[in-house]
């Protein structure tokens, strides 16, 4: 597949319950959305990176640092809906990668892993990422989504609960879901046109809509723990990492 047919799309909203306006918060003179954009741009397989927003200030900020940005409807209920609007308006996009706009240290290699999962298997609708959980608190934390998959790494279920339930200790590992998705064009458009399912509403996880409608989600395990900027504490931690240069792959 040609690189020009693969796009990384970063949905970015200004509104945030815990940290309003976080895409525009600056760390070392760069807004967080720029950090994410620059990391995503290092992907070897994607030919385009697009910020999808409904906010004029975010639109202007991306333009100011030379990024590619599209204004989208303010009525979208999810990042996938926002991405689908971009895909509908760009017939050349055959694979769309949803990269969260609040993960400034996203690994380009992880993005490429998700992309390769689609380019190398025509039967897969969606690819996503996971990591092993070693921390008991994370296993029990409903904000850390867990995923279980079969021996061929096809997702069986995503949950905020600790799945599998450990009746017999040490028989299974726990995996945290990393919220990055690569969609085949037709799969994304299909999913976003479907009605919300009961499991999606119960767990507040839109990927369950795809599973309940028989779509295939392939899970790839990576050695990467994302740092999402959701709270003031997260922001402080990220600033400290940048200032202390603890992460050798941090570009400032």
N, C-alpha and C positions, 0 to 999 in steps of 0.2 A: 504494500500500500504506500502511496506517495505521502510524504510528510505534510504536504499542503492539505491533505484530507483529514488530518488529525489536529484537533484544537483543544487546548487547555482553556477551560472557561472558569473564571473565579467569580462566583456570586458575592456581591458586597452590599450590605445594607448599612445605613447610618444608625437606624434604631437598634438598640440592644438593652435588654432589661438590666443587666449587671454592669455593663461598661458602654454607655452611650457614645456613639461616634468613634468607636475603636479603630475602624479602618484608617482614620485620619490622625490618630495619635502618633506623634513623632518619637522615634528612638534613634539617637545619633543623627538628627536632622532629616530622617527619612520616615514618612508615614508607614504604618504597618502594611498597608496594601502594597506599597512599593517593595517592601522586603519579600512579600509572598510572590509578587510578580517577577522579581529578579531571580528568585530561586526556580520558579516554574520555567522561566525562559532558558534554563540550563538543560532542559530535557533534550535528549538526543533524537527523539522520534516525533515529537510534536512540531508542526510547522508554524503554529500560531498560538499566541496567548491573548486572551480577551478578558477584560473585567466587565462583568454584567451588573449594572446597578440601576437603581431608580432615584438616586440622589445626585443633585447637581454639583454639590461640593466634592463628592467622590469622583464624579465624572471629570471635573476640572483638575483635581489633584493628579489623576492618572494622565491626563493630557499634558500637564506641566512637567511630569518626569519622562515624557515621551512614550508612554504606554498606549496600548490599543484598548479602547473602551467603547461599550455600547450602552445606550440608555434603554431600559426595559420598563415594562408596565409595573405600576406600584401595587397591583392587585394580586401578585403571585403569593401563594401560601408557602412555597418551599424553594430551596435553591435549585432543585431539579426542574421545577416549572420555569424558573428564570432562564436556566440553561436551554430548556426546550425551545423557548422563544428565539434565542439566538440561532439554534440549529435549524428551526423552521425557515428562518430568513436567510440561511446560508446553505444552499443545496450542495455545496462542495464538501461540507463537513460530513465525514463518514463515521468518525469516532470522536466523541466528546468526553473530555476528562473533567470531572468536577473536583476542583481543588478548593478547599475551604479558605476563605479570605482572612482567617485569623490564625494561620499557622506559618509564622515567618521563617521557621527552620525546616520546612518540608524538604525532603530529600529528592532531588531530581531522579535519582536511581529508582526510588520507590514509585514515582510517577511512571517511569519507563517500564517497570515490572508490570503494572496494571495495563499499560498499552499493549505490551507484547502478549499478554494473556488473551487479547482479542484478535490481534493480527495473526496469531499462530493457531487459533482454534475458531473456525467459523460457526460452531454450534453454541458458543457462549454468548449470552445476551449482555451480561454485565460482569465486570471484574472489580474486586475490592481488595483491601489489605487487612491483615491482622498481625498481632504480636502475642507472644506468650506472656501470661500474667503470673508473676511470682509472689506478689503482695496480696495477702489475705484481705486487707482493707479494700483494695481495688476490686477484688472478686465480689465483695458484698456491696460495693458502691453502685447505686443505680445510675449514676452519671457516666459510668464506664460500661459501655455496651459490650456484651459478650456474644460470641458467635460460635456455633458448632457446625461442623462440616463432615462429609463422608470421606471415605478413604481416597476418593478422587478429587478432594478439595472443593466439592460442590456444597454450597451453603445449605444447611438443613433448617437453621433457625437463628434469629438474632433476638436478644433479650436484655433487659435491664436487670433481670434476676440473675442469680448465680446458677448458670446452666453449664454442664449437667449438675443435677442435684447429687451431692456426694454421699450416698448411703453407704457405699463401700469406699473407704479412704484410699487415696493414691492409685486409683484405677484409671484416672483420666486427667489430662491437662486442661487448663483454662486459657482461652484466647480472647483478647480484647479486640474489638473491631476498630479499625482506623477508618475514619469517615472520608475516604477518597474513593471515587468511583470512576470507572471508564465504561462508557455506554456505547454500544453499537447504535448508530443513528435511529434505525427503525425501532429498536428496543426502547430507547429513551422516549420517543414520541408515543409509542404504545403505552408505556407505563404511566406517563403523565396525563393520558386521556382516560385512564381507568378510574373508577370510583374508589374512594378510600375503603379499605377492608376493616373488618372488626379487629383483627390483630394489630393492624397499623394504628388504629385509634386507641386501642388498649395500651400499647407500649410507646406510642408516639414515635414510631420508627417507620419511615416511608418505604424502606427496602422490603418490609414485610408485604407490601402491596404487590411487589413483583413476585415474591415467592408464592403467595397465595393464588396468583394467577398463572402459575406454572412456568414462570420465567427462570432461567438458569443464572445463578450468581456464582462465579468461581472466586475462591478465596486464596490469596497468596500471602504466605507468612514472611515477614521482614523483620530485620533486627533494627527496629527504629521505634522510638517512643515519641509521638508528636508532642509539641508544646503549644497548646492552644491558648490564645489570649482571651480569656472569658471574664476575668476579674482583675481588680486592682493588684491583687497579690501576684497573679500571673504576669502582669505587666512589669512589676518590680523585679521579678525573677528573670525575665527576659532582658531587662536593662542591665542587670548585674552580669548576666552571661556575656552580653556584648562588651561591657566595660572591662570585664576580667579576661576576655578572649579565651574562655575555657573550651569553647567549641572551635576547633581549628578550621572548621568549614564555614564559620561565620564571616560573611563579607560585610565590611562597614566602610 
